[in-house]
Amino acid sequence: MPTPVKSVLPVVLLGCGGVGRYLLRHIVSCRPLHANQGVAIRVVGVADSSSLLVAEDVHSTGLDDALLTQLCAAKSAGSPLSSLLAQGHCQLFKNPEARGKVIDAATTLGRTTGLVLVDCSATYDTVTLLKDAVDHGCCIVLANKKPLTGAYEDFQKLVSNFRRIRFESTVGAGLPVIASVTRISASGDPISRIVGSLSGTLGYVMSELEDGKKFSEVVKNAKSLGYTEPDPRDDLGGMDVARKALILARLLGQQISMESINVESLYPSELGPDAVSTKDFLESGLVQLDNSMEEKVKAASLRGNVLRYVCEIESTGCQVGLKELPNDSALGRLRGSDNVVEIYSRCYQSSPLVIQGAGAGNDTTAAGVLADIIDLQDLFQTTA
């Protein structure tokens, strides 16, 4: 006998890049699992940077699974959403009209059946849309870090109703970092310190240096393995780690901005994107950093330590950069591209809570986003 549907979650997805496409695939492949749990996710709209594909009637239907599968294939091939109109049972709106249509859906569904607005984009441009959705009673799930790392007032607005927002995947992909921080804080156990290696790329780079490899060789190998951005300086500059650190610091109640964080870049400004092309940086710039990095690694080793690129959040502030750590600590033992987070509090003072696992990748991040969506199901209970 089929399990009765207890919760129907209408979803509008912003962003159909790697994470967004994996999310749609997960939603389709998990239909039997969710059906057994009495949960149905109805994708009523999908938006990319230029347009919105939406179901004909967002109140009663969603985009069917065949269309969602074709959408993933089309976007993977670089085709526009408009190429899917021939499939029928959907409408297409281009910007700026598309943004208005998202707000229309938020207005009508937010006050009736409810709506989950999922941001898997990588832009600050969704902030206004997300705040409008909050005003209309919608739920929000974020993989995109940028809306939470802009103006502090925007952060406050988005998390004002904590029951209706989930953003686990903004820090450590699918690892339960946000959940752990919020649960510890809610128990009245004050968190005094968080130390984390929150970049799979930099975790890999720093652990490989222990084997005596040259910094330039390790970075190039990381790029060949697909661990880095097309321009590795996007990773080596530390800004992605700084955004994650800022989210955690704000979650602990610190009213700070990105400018408040001391971020150590692993390359000097004279080798930055404004001065040197990506090609020249890889061919002749990286090797200039080998000697200084080798000296730092050897100096740490003589003291029984290893170098890790970490964020460190304390009541006195937040900093991001290289840090010497005992080689027998959780962070010191880190190998490969895993993320590791240590949380210190009254209860976890001498032995911190350690969270470790895969902290990057479109598949892992999308799974975390889907778990966040499902976590909202109690707010979408259907009437008997």
C-alpha positions in Angstrom: 0.0 0.0 0.0 1.5 3.3 -1.0 2.6 5.8 1.7 0.2 8.8 1.9 1.8 12.1 0.9 2.2 14.1 4.1 4.4 17.0 2.7 4.5 18.6 -0.7 7.4 21.1 -1.1 7.2 23.4 -4.2 10.7 24.4 -5.2 12.1 27.2 -7.4 15.8 26.7 -8.3 18.1 29.6 -8.9 21.2 28.5 -10.8 21.6 25.4 -13.0 25.4 25.1 -13.0 27.1 22.0 -11.6 25.5 22.0 -8.2 22.0 22.9 -9.5 22.1 20.2 -12.1 23.2 17.6 -9.6 20.4 18.7 -7.3 17.8 18.2 -10.0 19.2 14.7 -10.7 19.2 13.8 -7.0 15.5 15.0 -6.7 14.5 12.8 -9.7 16.5 9.7 -8.5 15.3 10.0 -4.9 11.6 10.0 -5.8 11.0 6.4 -4.5 12.9 7.1 -1.3 10.9 10.3 -0.6 7.6 8.7 -1.6 8.2 6.1 1.1 8.7 8.9 3.6 5.5 10.6 2.5 7.4 13.6 0.9 7.0 15.0 -2.6 9.3 17.7 -4.0 7.6 19.6 -6.8 10.0 21.7 -8.9 7.9 24.5 -10.2 10.6 26.6 -11.7 14.3 26.7 -12.7 16.2 29.9 -13.4 19.6 30.5 -14.9 21.4 33.8 -15.3 19.1 35.0 -18.1 15.7 33.3 -17.9 13.2 31.3 -15.9 11.5 28.1 -17.0 8.3 27.6 -15.0 5.4 25.1 -14.9 2.2 26.2 -16.5 0.3 26.1 -13.2 2.6 26.5 -10.2 -0.3 25.8 -7.9 -1.0 22.3 -8.9 1.8 21.0 -11.1 5.6 21.0 -11.5 8.1 20.4 -14.2 8.0 16.7 -14.9 11.0 14.5 -14.3 11.6 13.9 -18.0 11.8 17.6 -18.6 14.2 18.1 -15.6 16.4 15.3 -17.0 16.4 17.0 -20.4 17.1 20.3 -18.8 20.2 18.9 -17.1 21.5 17.6 -20.4 20.8 20.8 -22.2 22.6 23.0 -19.7 25.5 20.6 -19.5 25.8 21.0 -23.3 25.6 24.8 -23.0 22.1 25.1 -24.5 19.7 27.8 -23.2 16.5 27.0 -21.2 14.5 28.2 -24.2 15.6 25.0 -26.1 13.2 23.1 -23.8 10.0 25.0 -24.7 9.1 22.4 -27.4 8.6 19.8 -24.6 5.4 21.7 -23.6 3.7 22.2 -20.2 6.0 25.0 -19.3 6.6 28.7 -19.9 9.8 30.7 -20.4 10.4 34.3 -19.1 13.6 36.3 -19.7 15.2 38.8 -17.4 14.1 41.2 -16.1 10.6 39.7 -16.4 11.9 36.4 -15.0 12.7 38.0 -11.7 9.2 39.4 -11.5 7.8 35.9 -12.1 9.8 34.4 -9.3 8.4 37.1 -7.0 4.9 36.3 -8.3 5.4 32.6 -7.4 6.8 33.6 -4.0 3.8 35.8 -3.4 1.1 33.3 -4.3 2.7 30.1 -3.0 4.4 31.7 0.0 1.0 32.5 1.5 -0.8 29.3 0.4 1.0 26.1 -0.1 4.5 27.5 0.7 7.6 27.7 -1.4 11.3 26.8 -1.1 13.5 29.1 -3.0 16.9 27.3 -3.6 19.9 29.4 -4.5 22.6 27.3 -6.2 24.0 30.3 -8.1 27.4 32.0 -7.4 26.3 35.6 -7.4 25.4 38.4 -5.1 22.6 39.4 -7.5 20.1 37.0 -5.8 20.1 38.9 -2.5 17.1 41.2 -3.3 15.1 38.2 -4.6 15.8 36.2 -1.5 14.8 39.0 0.8 11.6 39.5 -1.0 10.9 35.8 -0.7 11.5 36.0 3.0 8.9 38.9 3.2 6.4 36.6 1.5 6.8 33.8 4.0 8.9 31.5 1.8 11.6 29.1 2.9 15.2 29.6 1.6 17.9 27.0 1.0 21.4 28.2 0.1 24.5 26.7 -1.4 25.5 30.2 -2.6 27.6 31.8 0.1 27.5 35.3 -1.3 24.1 36.4 0.0 25.2 35.6 3.6 28.6 37.4 3.2 27.5 40.8 1.9 26.1 43.5 4.1 25.4 42.4 7.7 21.9 43.8 7.4 21.2 41.3 4.5 22.5 38.4 6.7 20.2 39.5 9.5 17.2 39.7 7.1 17.8 36.3 5.6 18.2 34.5 8.9 15.5 36.5 10.7 13.2 33.4 10.8 15.7 30.6 11.4 13.0 27.9 11.0 12.7 28.9 7.4 16.3 29.0 6.2 18.9 26.3 5.7 22.4 26.9 4.5 24.4 23.9 5.5 26.0 23.6 2.1 27.6 27.1 2.2 30.3 25.7 4.6 31.8 22.3 4.1 29.4 21.1 1.3 27.3 18.4 3.0 29.2 18.2 6.3 27.0 19.1 9.3 29.1 22.1 10.4 26.2 24.7 10.6 23.9 22.1 12.3 26.6 21.3 14.9 27.3 25.0 15.6 23.6 25.8 16.0 22.9 22.8 18.2 25.8 23.5 20.5 24.8 27.1 20.8 21.2 26.3 21.4 22.2 24.0 24.3 23.6 26.9 26.2 27.2 25.7 25.6 29.1 28.8 24.4 31.4 28.2 21.5 34.8 29.8 22.2 36.7 28.9 19.1 36.4 27.3 15.7 39.4 26.2 13.6 38.8 24.7 10.2 40.5 23.6 7.0 37.6 24.6 4.7 39.2 24.4 1.3 39.6 21.0 -0.3 42.1 22.5 -2.7 44.3 24.1 0.0 44.0 21.1 2.2 45.4 18.9 -0.6 48.1 21.4 -1.4 49.4 21.8 2.2 49.3 18.1 2.9 51.3 17.3 -0.3 54.0 19.7 0.7 54.9 17.5 3.7 56.3 14.9 1.3 58.9 17.4 0.1 57.2 18.3 -3.1 57.6 21.8 -4.6 54.6 24.2 -4.1 54.5 24.9 -7.9 54.3 21.2 -8.7 51.6 20.5 -6.2 49.4 23.4 -7.4 49.7 22.3 -11.0 48.9 18.7 -10.0 45.9 20.0 -8.1 44.7 21.8 -11.2 45.2 18.7 -13.4 43.0 16.7 -10.9 40.3 19.3 -11.1 40.7 20.5 -7.5 41.3 24.2 -8.4 39.4 26.8 -10.2 40.6 27.5 -13.8 42.8 30.2 -12.3 44.3 28.6 -9.2 44.7 32.1 -7.6 41.0 32.0 -7.0 41.8 29.3 -4.4 45.2 30.5 -3.3 43.9 33.9 -2.4 41.8 32.5 0.4 38.6 34.5 -0.2 36.4 31.4 -0.5 37.7 30.3 2.9 37.1 33.8 4.2 33.5 33.7 3.1 32.9 30.5 5.0 34.6 31.9 8.1 32.4 35.0 7.9 29.3 32.9 7.9 30.4 30.9 10.9 31.5 34.1 12.8 28.1 35.8 12.1 26.4 32.6 13.2 28.2 33.0 16.5 26.8 36.5 16.8 29.8 38.5 15.5 28.5 41.6 13.6 31.5 41.7 11.3 32.1 42.2 7.5 34.6 40.7 5.1 36.8 43.7 5.7 37.1 42.7 9.3 38.9 39.4 8.4 42.6 39.2 8.1 43.1 37.1 4.9 46.6 35.8 4.0 47.0 35.2 0.3 49.5 32.5 -0.8 50.8 34.7 -3.6 51.9 38.4 -3.6 50.0 41.2 -5.3 52.7 41.5 -8.0 51.6 38.0 -9.1 47.9 38.8 -8.9 45.4 38.7 -11.8 45.7 42.4 -12.5 49.5 42.0 -13.0 50.0 38.5 -14.5 47.9 36.3 -16.8 46.8 32.9 -15.7 49.2 31.3 -18.2 52.2 33.3 -17.0 51.3 32.7 -13.4 51.3 28.9 -14.0 54.4 28.9 -16.2 56.7 31.3 -14.4 55.0 32.8 -11.4 54.3 29.8 -9.2 57.9 28.7 -9.2 58.9 32.0 -7.6 57.0 30.9 -4.5 58.7 27.5 -4.1 61.6 28.5 -1.9 59.7 30.6 0.6 57.0 27.9 1.0 59.7 25.2 1.4 61.3 27.2 4.2 58.0 27.5 6.0 57.3 23.8 5.7 60.7 22.8 7.0 60.6 25.3 9.9 57.2 23.9 11.0 58.6 20.3 10.7 61.5 21.1 13.0 59.0 22.1 15.7 57.0 18.9 15.2 54.3 20.8 13.4 52.7 20.9 9.9 51.4 23.9 7.9 47.7 24.1 7.2 45.6 26.8 5.6 42.8 27.4 8.1 40.2 29.8 9.3 40.4 30.6 13.0 37.3 32.2 14.7 37.5 33.5 18.3 35.7 36.1 20.3 38.5 38.5 19.5 38.1 38.2 15.8 38.6 36.1 12.7 41.6 35.3 10.6 42.4 33.2 7.6 45.8 31.9 6.5 48.7 29.6 7.2 49.0 28.2 10.7 51.4 25.7 12.3 49.6 22.9 14.0 50.7 19.7 15.8 51.1 16.9 13.3 49.1 14.6 15.6 46.1 16.9 15.8 43.0 16.3 13.7 44.0 19.1 11.3 47.6 18.0 11.4 46.6 14.5 10.3 44.5 15.8 7.4 45.5 14.4 4.0 44.0 14.9 0.6 41.0 17.2 -0.1 38.9 16.5 3.0 37.6 19.4 5.1 38.2 19.3 8.9 36.6 21.5 11.5 37.4 21.7 15.2 34.8 23.3 17.5 35.8 24.3 21.0 33.3 25.1 23.8 32.8 24.6 27.5 31.9 20.9 26.9 34.5 20.5 24.2 37.3 22.5 25.7 40.2 20.0 26.0 38.9 17.6 23.3 37.1 19.6 20.5 34.2 18.3 18.4 35.8 17.3 15.1 33.9 17.1 11.9 35.7 15.6 8.9 34.8 14.5 5.4 34.5 15.5 1.8 33.9 19.2 1.8 33.7 20.0 -1.9 32.3 18.7 -5.2 29.1 19.3 -7.0 27.6 15.9 -6.1 28.4 16.3 -2.4 27.2 19.9 -2.2 23.9 19.1 -4.0 23.3 16.2 -1.6 23.6 18.6 1.2 21.2 21.0 -0.4 18.6 18.2 -0.9 19.0 17.2 2.7 18.3 20.9 3.7 15.1 20.9 1.5 13.9 17.7 3.1 14.6 19.1 6.6 11.9 21.8 5.9 9.2 19.2 5.3 7.4 19.8 8.7 6.5 23.3 7.5 4.7 21.8 4.5 2.4 19.4 6.1 -0.7 18.7 4.0 -4.1 18.6 5.7 -5.8 15.2 6.0 
